[in-house]
């Protein structure tokens, strides 16, 4: 029966209900004797003392229940998701664009299981996520967060080796060059081994090429094979030439040059394919040395905000990376290319194993259409001052045949071309590839694409060819290249603005160990075009400058697209890999000339800090 229904069929219940529902004015006030129940009330027969005990018990139970409820509420889940890391109160450049084409910024992001779980405003992320580990822009020194930088063209093992060998990049004079080698050789006098790498630049002392006689007297008992910073020519001492059996009668090779004196004797300088004479007699690095070099190189990359590299190498290098991946020792993601001549072996590997994972991927092929300007081997339409036009390293038509065959089985080609004639060869090969194999999303890459005629830039656009370029090279080469090729040809160097206006995809990198793997210097170079010699403070070919955000895009999403990884990296976006960098300056809020002084504070890969360690 309903106790609030006075017509209940149960007479006793109806009577009790009527009593309980009496108007309040029928009850007597609480006086000295305590609360008096009206006559007939169920409590009217209870003494005042008992009533007080009952009241006290009631309030005690109520208080206890309230206390328990508060404790449970405090201990119970808040309703928010638990993140591994929460970033708040920050200026986060996401790399995404809005409907108007402007780049999108965020304030906060949540990291979970190595990926970005949420990104947006402070309230959007904060109302949904919590974490025991928090990076707060109000208390941290960082001024900007960007997606992890990609280096779309690197030789990471050589870079690692270069950090532990004689340092010649900044040797400013012939005497400085020789003294640095002497000092390093003296430090090695009790050790066996070769003097290698070096990364010298003869333009630093006026352009005179070094000879073996410069270093024979200071290299001691060590064979020496010291390479120019572009990697397209090296200097051997007499001991190294003897070991390689390179003499006056040794013939030049296709795609290479043995530089000789007036008597026909080798000076010690070997260019491009001729360098193989010495490389073939040099001892190989041990597996332990290779892993050490990789570890050193990855730490160096992390210190500059690089979270993924596109390595240009061979199958031996790929084996080193696979061992590191298997041992879970990678802190830098690697997209590895092997030589184009091994395309059939790569096709078989991809068929059996796929193309790798988020840490180590492969499926690209590298070859050389020409050499470099520094070695005067870039292949040109107009001759250099000595009437030479450079060389082709991997000869055509074999190069074109490899490109078409590899493309037919779904492999990507990333081919080196610097001179305008070399770029023309590759674009013609691309046209033939499309004609023979049909249109598809092949993402053909030209590595460097340094010097192109206007009609060839339009061909890049027409065929959606990716320009994989290195901004640091322009502020180095711009110091001297006008004298080498003439100002008219030089005006066609590194046409970044022209390419972006034509909607060509730019993927930026360094070419380390040829140039330093410092994206912030690359951003400075692309936005200022101020050459290293200080002679072009307003920019060398200034109409080809691009903006900070356009450059950031080329170092992140542009590079990711070039490796078929644009759906997992290169942006700060929900579901993407949690690779990001904290900078001490907001690059969009300072003059571009100051970008070179900005610093990387922290680098995260998969949501874990890899720099500083």
C-alpha positions as CSV (number, residue, x, y, z in Angstrom):
1,X,0.0,0.0,0.0
2,X,1.2,3.5,-0.8
3,X,1.9,5.2,2.6
4,X,1.1,8.6,1.1
5,X,-2.3,7.5,-0.1
6,X,-4.8,8.1,2.8
7,X,-7.3,5.8,1.1
8,X,-5.0,2.8,1.6
9,X,-6.9,-0.4,2.1
10,X,-4.8,-1.2,5.2
11,X,-6.7,0.7,8.0
12,X,-3.7,0.7,10.4
13,X,-1.3,2.0,7.8
14,X,-3.9,4.7,6.7
15,X,-4.2,5.8,10.3
16,X,-0.4,6.1,10.8
17,X,-0.1,7.9,7.5
18,X,-2.7,10.5,8.5
19,X,-0.8,11.1,11.8
20,X,2.6,11.5,10.1
21,X,1.2,13.9,7.6
22,X,-0.5,16.2,10.1
23,X,0.3,19.9,9.5
24,X,3.3,21.2,11.3
25,X,1.2,23.6,13.4
26,X,-0.2,20.6,15.2
27,X,3.2,19.8,16.7
28,X,4.4,21.5,19.9
29,X,7.6,23.6,20.0
30,X,10.8,22.2,21.3
31,X,11.1,23.4,24.9
32,X,12.9,22.4,28.1
33,X,11.5,18.9,27.9
34,X,12.8,18.4,24.4
35,X,10.8,17.8,21.3
36,X,7.3,16.5,22.1
37,X,5.5,14.3,19.7
38,X,1.8,14.9,19.3
39,X,-0.7,12.7,21.0
40,X,-0.9,9.5,19.1
41,X,2.5,9.8,17.5
42,X,4.5,6.6,17.4
43,X,7.2,8.4,19.4
44,X,5.0,10.0,22.0
45,X,5.7,7.3,24.5
46,X,9.5,7.7,24.3
47,X,11.2,9.5,27.1
48,X,13.2,12.7,26.5
49,X,16.5,11.1,27.3
50,X,15.9,8.3,24.8
51,X,14.9,10.9,22.2
52,X,18.2,12.7,22.7
53,X,20.1,9.4,22.4
54,X,18.3,8.7,19.2
55,X,19.0,12.2,17.8
56,X,22.7,11.9,18.7
57,X,22.9,8.6,17.0
58,X,21.2,9.9,13.9
59,X,23.6,12.8,13.6
60,X,26.6,10.5,14.3
61,X,25.6,8.1,11.6
62,X,24.9,11.0,9.2
63,X,28.3,12.5,9.8
64,X,30.0,9.2,9.4
65,X,28.2,8.6,6.1
66,X,29.2,12.0,4.9
67,X,32.9,11.4,5.8
68,X,33.0,8.1,4.0
69,X,31.4,9.7,0.9
70,X,34.1,12.4,0.9
71,X,36.9,9.9,1.2
72,X,35.5,7.7,-1.5
73,X,35.0,10.7,-3.8
74,X,38.7,11.8,-3.2
75,X,40.0,8.3,-4.0
76,X,37.7,7.5,-6.8
77,X,38.9,8.2,-10.5
78,X,38.4,11.8,-11.5
79,X,36.9,10.8,-14.8
80,X,40.1,12.0,-16.7
81,X,42.4,9.8,-18.8
82,X,45.9,9.2,-17.4
83,X,48.6,10.3,-19.8
84,X,52.3,9.4,-19.7
85,X,53.2,13.1,-20.2
86,X,51.2,16.3,-20.3
87,X,52.4,19.5,-22.0
88,X,50.6,22.6,-21.0
89,X,50.8,26.4,-21.3
90,X,53.0,26.2,-24.4
91,X,53.2,27.6,-27.9
92,X,53.0,24.5,-30.0
93,X,53.5,24.7,-33.8
94,X,51.5,21.8,-35.0
95,X,52.5,21.8,-38.7
96,X,48.8,21.6,-39.6
97,X,47.0,24.3,-41.6
98,X,43.5,25.6,-41.2
99,X,41.0,26.1,-44.0
100,X,42.6,29.5,-44.9
101,X,46.0,27.9,-45.2
102,X,47.5,29.4,-42.0
103,X,49.5,27.1,-39.8
104,X,47.7,26.0,-36.6
105,X,49.1,26.5,-33.1
106,X,48.1,24.7,-29.9
107,X,48.6,25.2,-26.1
108,X,48.7,21.7,-24.7
109,X,49.0,18.1,-25.6
110,X,48.8,14.7,-24.0
111,X,51.2,11.8,-24.7
112,X,50.2,8.2,-24.2
113,X,52.0,5.0,-25.3
114,X,54.4,6.8,-27.5
115,X,51.8,8.8,-29.5
116,X,50.0,12.1,-29.2
117,X,46.7,11.3,-27.6
118,X,45.3,14.8,-27.6
119,X,46.3,18.3,-28.8
120,X,44.5,21.6,-28.5
121,X,43.8,24.4,-26.1
122,X,44.5,24.2,-22.4
123,X,40.9,23.4,-21.6
124,X,40.4,20.9,-24.4
125,X,43.3,18.8,-23.1
126,X,43.2,19.6,-19.4
127,X,39.5,18.7,-19.1
128,X,40.2,15.2,-20.4
129,X,43.7,14.3,-19.4
130,X,45.9,14.3,-16.4
131,X,49.4,13.0,-15.7
132,X,52.1,12.7,-13.0
133,X,54.7,14.1,-15.5
134,X,54.0,17.6,-16.7
135,X,55.9,20.1,-18.9
136,X,54.5,23.5,-18.0
137,X,55.4,26.4,-20.2
138,X,55.0,28.8,-17.3
139,X,57.8,27.2,-15.4
140,X,59.9,25.7,-18.2
141,X,62.5,27.8,-20.2
142,X,61.0,26.7,-23.6
143,X,59.4,29.3,-25.8
144,X,58.2,27.0,-28.6
145,X,57.5,23.4,-29.4
146,X,57.8,21.9,-32.9
147,X,57.5,18.4,-34.4
148,X,60.7,16.5,-34.3
149,X,63.0,17.6,-37.1
150,X,63.7,15.3,-40.0
151,X,67.0,15.2,-41.8
152,X,66.0,14.1,-45.3
153,X,69.5,13.4,-46.6
154,X,72.3,12.2,-44.3
155,X,75.1,9.7,-44.0
156,X,74.7,8.9,-40.4
157,X,77.5,6.3,-39.9
158,X,80.0,8.6,-41.7
159,X,78.8,11.4,-39.5
160,X,79.5,9.4,-36.4
161,X,83.0,8.5,-37.6
162,X,83.7,12.1,-38.5
163,X,83.1,13.2,-34.8
164,X,86.1,11.1,-33.7
165,X,88.6,11.9,-36.5
166,X,90.8,14.9,-37.4
167,X,88.6,18.1,-37.7
168,X,89.5,20.1,-40.8
169,X,86.3,21.8,-41.7
170,X,87.4,25.1,-40.2
171,X,91.0,25.0,-41.2
172,X,91.4,28.5,-42.6
173,X,94.9,28.4,-44.1
174,X,97.3,25.8,-45.6
175,X,99.4,26.0,-42.5
176,X,96.3,25.5,-40.2
177,X,95.3,22.5,-42.4
178,X,98.8,20.9,-42.0
179,X,99.1,21.6,-38.3
180,X,95.7,20.1,-37.5
181,X,96.8,16.8,-39.2
182,X,100.1,16.8,-37.4
183,X,98.5,17.3,-34.0
184,X,96.0,14.5,-34.6
185,X,98.7,12.1,-36.0
186,X,100.9,12.8,-33.0
187,X,98.0,11.8,-30.7
188,X,97.7,8.6,-32.6
189,X,101.5,7.8,-32.8
190,X,101.1,4.8,-30.4
191,X,98.1,3.5,-32.3
192,X,97.8,1.8,-35.7
193,X,95.2,2.9,-38.2
194,X,94.3,5.3,-40.9
195,X,93.7,9.1,-40.9
196,X,90.3,9.5,-42.5
197,X,87.4,11.8,-43.0
198,X,88.5,15.4,-42.2
199,X,85.9,17.4,-44.1
200,X,88.3,20.0,-45.4
201,X,87.4,22.9,-47.7
202,X,90.1,24.3,-49.9
203,X,88.0,27.4,-50.6
204,X,88.9,28.5,-47.0
205,X,92.4,29.3,-48.1
206,X,91.8,30.6,-51.6
207,X,91.0,27.4,-53.6
208,X,94.3,25.7,-54.0
209,X,94.0,22.0,-53.8
210,X,96.1,20.2,-51.2
211,X,98.6,17.6,-52.3
212,X,100.2,14.5,-50.8
213,X,103.4,16.5,-50.2
214,X,101.6,18.8,-47.8
215,X,100.8,15.9,-45.4
216,X,103.5,13.3,-46.0
217,X,105.8,14.8,-43.4
218,X,103.1,15.1,-40.7
219,X,101.0,12.0,-41.1
220,X,103.7,9.7,-39.6
221,X,103.3,6.0,-40.3
222,X,99.6,6.3,-40.8
223,X,98.1,6.0,-44.3
224,X,95.9,9.0,-44.8
225,X,92.8,9.5,-46.9
226,X,91.2,12.8,-46.0
227,X,88.1,13.9,-47.8
228,X,86.7,17.2,-48.8
229,X,83.5,18.1,-46.9
230,X,81.3,17.3,-49.9
231,X,82.7,13.7,-50.0
232,X,83.4,13.9,-53.8
233,X,87.2,14.1,-53.6
234,X,89.8,13.0,-51.1
235,X,93.5,13.6,-50.4
236,X,95.7,10.5,-50.1
237,X,99.2,10.6,-48.7
238,X,102.0,8.8,-50.5
239,X,101.7,5.8,-48.2
240,X,98.0,5.4,-49.0
241,X,98.6,5.7,-52.8
242,X,101.3,3.0,-52.6
243,X,99.0,0.7,-50.7
244,X,96.4,1.3,-53.4
245,X,99.0,1.0,-56.2
246,X,98.0,4.3,-57.7
247,X,100.8,5.5,-59.9
248,X,101.6,7.5,-63.0
249,X,100.4,4.7,-65.1
250,X,97.1,4.1,-63.3
251,X,94.2,4.9,-65.7
252,X,91.4,7.2,-64.8
253,X,88.1,5.4,-64.3
254,X,84.6,6.2,-65.7
255,X,83.0,8.7,-63.4
256,X,86.2,9.6,-61.6
257,X,89.4,11.6,-61.9
258,X,93.0,11.1,-60.7
259,X,94.4,14.6,-60.4
260,X,98.0,14.7,-61.7
261,X,100.8,17.2,-61.8
262,X,102.6,18.5,-64.9
263,X,104.6,15.3,-65.1
264,X,101.5,13.1,-64.9
265,X,102.2,11.9,-61.3
266,X,99.2,11.7,-58.9
267,X,99.0,14.7,-56.6
268,X,97.0,12.6,-54.1
269,X,93.7,14.1,-55.0
270,X,91.1,11.5,-56.2
271,X,87.6,12.5,-57.3
272,X,84.4,10.5,-57.2
273,X,84.8,6.9,-58.6
274,X,88.6,7.2,-58.6
275,X,88.4,7.3,-54.8
276,X,87.5,3.6,-54.9
277,X,91.2,2.8,-55.6
278,X,91.9,3.7,-52.0
279,X,88.6,2.7,-50.4
280,X,89.2,-0.9,-51.6
281,X,92.4,-1.2,-49.6
282,X,91.2,0.5,-46.5
283,X,90.4,-1.8,-43.6
284,X,86.7,-2.2,-42.8
285,X,85.3,-0.9,-39.6
286,X,84.5,-3.7,-37.1
287,X,80.8,-4.4,-36.2
288,X,81.5,-2.9,-32.7
289,X,82.9,0.3,-34.3
290,X,79.9,0.6,-36.5
291,X,77.5,0.3,-33.6
292,X,79.6,2.9,-31.6
293,X,79.5,5.2,-34.6
294,X,75.8,4.9,-34.8
295,X,75.3,5.6,-31.1
296,X,77.5,8.6,-31.2
297,X,75.7,9.9,-34.3
298,X,72.2,9.4,-32.9
299,X,73.1,11.3,-29.8
300,X,74.5,14.1,-31.9
301,X,71.4,14.2,-34.0
302,X,69.2,14.3,-30.9
303,X,71.1,17.2,-29.5
304,X,70.0,19.2,-32.5
305,X,66.4,18.2,-32.4
306,X,66.5,15.5,-35.1
307,X,64.2,12.6,-34.5
308,X,64.4,10.8,-37.9
309,X,67.0,10.7,-40.7
310,X,66.8,9.6,-44.3
311,X,70.1,7.7,-44.6
312,X,71.8,7.3,-48.0
313,X,73.9,4.2,-47.9
314,X,74.0,0.5,-48.7
315,X,73.0,-2.9,-47.5
316,X,76.0,-3.1,-45.1
317,X,74.6,0.0,-43.3
318,X,71.1,-1.4,-43.3
319,X,72.5,-4.4,-41.4
320,X,74.0,-2.2,-38.8
321,X,70.6,-0.5,-38.3
322,X,68.8,-3.8,-38.1
323,X,71.1,-5.0,-35.3
324,X,70.6,-1.8,-33.4
325,X,66.8,-2.1,-33.9
326,X,66.9,-5.7,-32.7
327,X,68.8,-4.7,-29.6
328,X,66.4,-1.8,-28.9
329,X,69.2,0.7,-29.0
330,X,67.8,3.2,-31.4
331,X,66.9,6.7,-30.3
332,X,66.7,8.1,-33.8
333,X,64.3,6.8,-36.4
334,X,65.9,5.8,-39.7
335,X,64.6,5.6,-43.2
336,X,67.4,3.8,-45.1
337,X,68.2,3.9,-48.8
338,X,70.5,1.4,-50.5
339,X,72.3,1.8,-53.8
340,X,70.1,1.7,-56.9
341,X,72.2,-1.0,-58.5
342,X,71.0,-3.4,-55.8
343,X,67.3,-2.8,-56.6
344,X,66.5,-6.5,-57.2
345,X,67.9,-7.5,-53.8
346,X,65.8,-4.7,-52.1
347,X,62.7,-5.8,-54.0
348,X,63.2,-9.3,-52.7
349,X,63.7,-8.1,-49.1
350,X,60.6,-5.9,-49.2
351,X,58.5,-8.8,-50.6
352,X,59.6,-11.1,-47.8
353,X,59.8,-8.6,-44.9
354,X,57.7,-5.6,-45.8
355,X,59.2,-2.1,-45.5
356,X,60.0,-2.0,-41.8
357,X,58.4,-0.2,-38.9
358,X,58.2,3.2,-37.2
359,X,61.8,2.9,-36.0
360,X,63.5,1.5,-39.1
361,X,62.0,1.7,-42.6
362,X,63.4,1.0,-46.1
363,X,62.3,0.7,-49.7
364,X,64.3,3.6,-51.3
365,X,67.2,3.5,-53.6
366,X,70.1,6.0,-54.0
367,X,72.4,6.7,-57.0
368,X,74.5,9.5,-58.4
369,X,73.9,11.4,-61.6
370,X,77.0,13.6,-61.1
371,X,79.5,14.9,-58.5
372,X,79.7,18.3,-56.8
373,X,80.6,21.9,-57.4
374,X,83.3,21.9,-54.8
375,X,85.1,19.1,-56.6
376,X,84.2,20.7,-60.0
377,X,82.4,17.5,-61.0
378,X,78.8,18.7,-61.0
379,X,77.5,18.0,-64.6
380,X,76.8,21.2,-66.4
381,X,75.6,22.5,-69.7
382,X,78.0,25.4,-69.7
383,X,81.7,24.6,-69.1
384,X,83.8,25.6,-66.1
385,X,86.8,27.9,-66.6
386,X,89.0,24.9,-67.6
387,X,86.4,24.0,-70.3
388,X,85.4,20.8,-68.4
389,X,81.7,20.2,-67.8
390,X,81.8,17.8,-64.9
391,X,81.1,14.1,-64.9
392,X,78.4,11.5,-64.6
393,X,79.1,9.1,-61.8
394,X,76.5,6.4,-62.4
395,X,76.5,6.3,-66.1
396,X,73.5,6.9,-68.3
397,X,71.6,5.0,-69.9
398,X,72.3,2.4,-67.2
399,X,71.1,4.8,-64.5
400,X,67.8,5.3,-66.4
401,X,67.3,1.6,-66.9
402,X,67.7,0.9,-63.1
403,X,65.3,3.7,-62.3
404,X,62.6,2.3,-64.6
405,X,63.1,-1.3,-63.4
406,X,63.0,-0.4,-59.7
407,X,59.9,1.7,-60.2
408,X,58.2,-1.2,-62.0
409,X,58.3,-3.2,-58.7
410,X,57.2,-0.3,-56.5
411,X,60.5,1.0,-55.2
412,X,61.3,4.7,-54.8
413,X,64.4,6.3,-56.3
414,X,66.3,9.1,-54.6
415,X,69.0,10.2,-57.1
416,X,71.8,12.7,-56.5
417,X,71.9,15.6,-59.0
418,X,73.6,19.0,-58.5
419,X,74.5,20.4,-61.9
420,X,71.8,21.6,-64.3
421,X,72.7,19.0,-66.9
422,X,72.5,16.2,-64.3
423,X,69.0,17.4,-63.2
424,X,67.9,17.4,-66.9
425,X,69.1,13.7,-67.2
426,X,67.0,12.7,-64.1
427,X,63.9,14.6,-65.2
428,X,64.1,12.9,-68.6
429,X,64.5,9.5,-66.9
430,X,61.4,10.4,-64.8
431,X,59.4,11.2,-68.0
432,X,60.5,7.8,-69.5
433,X,59.6,6.1,-66.3
434,X,56.1,7.5,-66.3
435,X,55.6,6.8,-69.9
436,X,56.7,3.2,-69.5
437,X,55.2,2.3,-66.1
438,X,52.2,4.6,-66.0
439,X,51.2,7.3,-63.4
440,X,51.2,6.4,-59.7
441,X,52.1,7.8,-56.3
442,X,55.9,7.1,-56.8
443,X,57.4,10.2,-55.1
444,X,60.5,10.3,-57.2
445,X,63.2,12.3,-55.4
446,X,66.0,14.4,-56.7
447,X,68.7,14.7,-54.0
448,X,70.2,18.3,-53.9
449,X,68.5,19.6,-57.0
450,X,70.8,22.6,-56.6
451,X,71.0,24.1,-60.0
452,X,68.0,24.0,-62.3
453,X,66.9,25.9,-65.4
454,X,63.5,27.5,-65.2
455,X,62.0,24.9,-67.6
456,X,63.3,22.1,-65.4
457,X,61.6,23.6,-62.3
458,X,58.4,23.4,-64.3
459,X,59.1,19.7,-65.1
460,X,59.5,19.0,-61.4
461,X,56.1,20.5,-60.9
462,X,54.5,18.6,-63.8
463,X,55.7,15.2,-62.5
464,X,55.3,15.9,-58.8
465,X,59.1,15.3,-58.3
466,X,60.3,15.9,-54.7
467,X,63.2,18.3,-54.3
468,X,65.3,17.0,-51.4
469,X,67.6,19.9,-50.6
470,X,70.0,21.2,-48.0
471,X,69.8,24.9,-47.0
472,X,73.2,25.0,-45.3
473,X,74.9,24.3,-48.7
474,X,73.6,27.6,-50.1
475,X,75.3,29.8,-47.4
476,X,78.5,27.8,-47.9
477,X,78.6,27.5,-51.7
478,X,77.3,31.1,-52.1
479,X,80.7,32.3,-50.8
480,X,82.6,31.2,-53.9
481,X,80.4,29.5,-56.5
482,X,79.8,32.7,-58.6
483,X,83.5,32.7,-59.5
484,X,83.3,29.1,-60.5
485,X,80.3,29.1,-62.8
486,X,79.6,32.7,-63.4
487,X,76.9,34.9,-61.9
488,X,74.2,34.1,-64.6
489,X,74.3,30.4,-63.8
490,X,74.7,31.0,-60.0
491,X,71.4,32.9,-60.0
492,X,69.6,29.5,-60.6
493,X,71.0,28.0,-57.4
494,X,68.7,26.8,-54.6
495,X,65.4,28.4,-56.0
496,X,63.3,27.7,-52.9
497,X,60.8,30.5,-53.3
498,X,60.3,29.7,-57.0
499,X,59.7,26.0,-56.1
500,X,57.2,26.7,-53.4
501,X,55.3,29.1,-55.6
502,X,55.0,26.2,-58.1
503,X,53.8,23.9,-55.3
504,X,56.8,21.7,-55.4
505,X,57.4,19.6,-52.3
506,X,60.6,20.5,-50.5
507,X,62.2,18.1,-48.1
508,X,65.1,19.6,-46.1
509,X,68.2,18.0,-44.6
510,X,71.9,18.5,-44.1
511,X,73.9,15.9,-46.1
512,X,76.0,15.3,-42.9
513,X,78.9,14.7,-42.7
514,X,79.2,17.1,-45.7
515,X,77.4,19.8,-43.6
516,X,76.5,20.0,-39.9
517,X,73.2,18.3,-39.0
518,X,71.8,21.4,-37.4
519,X,68.2,22.2,-38.6
520,X,68.2,25.6,-36.8
521,X,71.2,26.6,-39.0
522,X,69.2,25.3,-42.0
523,X,66.2,27.4,-41.1
524,X,68.5,30.4,-40.7
525,X,70.0,29.7,-44.1
526,X,66.7,29.4,-45.9
527,X,65.2,32.5,-44.3
528,X,68.2,34.8,-44.6
529,X,70.4,33.4,-47.3
530,X,73.3,35.2,-45.6
531,X,76.5,33.5,-46.7
532,X,79.1,32.3,-44.2
533,X,81.7,34.8,-45.3
534,X,79.5,37.7,-44.2
535,X,79.5,39.3,-47.7
536,X,75.7,38.9,-48.3
537,X,74.0,40.1,-45.1
538,X,70.8,40.8,-47.0
539,X,70.9,37.4,-48.6
540,X,72.5,35.8,-51.6
541,X,69.8,35.8,-54.3
542,X,67.4,37.3,-51.7
543,X,64.3,36.9,-53.8
544,X,64.5,33.2,-53.1
545,X,64.1,33.5,-49.3
546,X,61.3,31.6,-47.7
547,X,59.5,32.1,-44.4
548,X,60.2,30.4,-41.1
549,X,57.0,28.4,-41.1
550,X,57.6,27.3,-44.7
551,X,61.1,26.1,-43.7
552,X,59.8,24.3,-40.7
553,X,57.3,22.5,-42.9
554,X,60.1,21.3,-45.2
555,X,62.0,20.0,-42.2
556,X,59.0,18.1,-40.8
557,X,55.9,17.3,-42.9
558,X,57.7,17.8,-46.3
559,X,60.4,15.3,-45.3
560,X,57.8,12.9,-43.9
561,X,55.9,13.0,-47.2
562,X,59.2,12.2,-49.0
563,X,59.5,8.9,-47.1
564,X,55.8,7.9,-47.2
565,X,55.5,8.7,-43.5
566,X,53.3,11.7,-43.5
567,X,50.4,9.9,-41.7
568,X,52.5,9.1,-38.7
569,X,55.1,11.9,-38.2
570,X,56.0,15.4,-39.0
571,X,53.0,17.0,-37.2
572,X,51.8,17.4,-33.7
573,X,48.5,15.7,-34.3
574,X,46.4,13.2,-32.5
575,X,47.5,9.7,-33.4
576,X,50.9,10.7,-34.6
577,X,54.2,9.6,-33.1
578,X,55.1,11.7,-30.1
579,X,58.3,13.1,-31.6
580,X,58.8,16.8,-30.6
581,X,61.4,19.4,-29.7
582,X,61.5,22.2,-27.1
583,X,63.3,25.4,-28.3
584,X,64.5,28.3,-26.2
585,X,63.2,30.8,-28.7
586,X,59.9,31.2,-30.6
587,X,61.4,31.2,-34.1
588,X,58.4,33.0,-35.5
589,X,58.8,35.9,-33.1
590,X,62.5,36.8,-33.5
591,X,64.4,38.2,-36.5
592,X,65.5,35.4,-38.8
593,X,69.1,36.5,-38.4
594,X,68.9,35.4,-34.7
595,X,67.7,31.9,-35.5
596,X,71.2,30.6,-35.7
597,X,71.7,31.4,-32.0
598,X,68.5,29.6,-30.9
599,X,69.0,26.3,-29.0
600,X,67.4,23.0,-28.6
601,X,66.5,22.4,-24.9
602,X,65.0,19.0,-25.1
603,X,64.2,16.3,-27.8
604,X,61.5,13.6,-27.3
605,X,61.1,10.5,-29.4
606,X,58.1,8.4,-28.8
607,X,57.2,10.5,-25.8
608,X,60.6,9.8,-24.1
609,X,63.3,12.3,-23.6
610,X,66.4,11.4,-25.6
611,X,68.2,14.8,-25.2
612,X,69.5,15.7,-22.7
613,X,70.0,12.3,-21.3
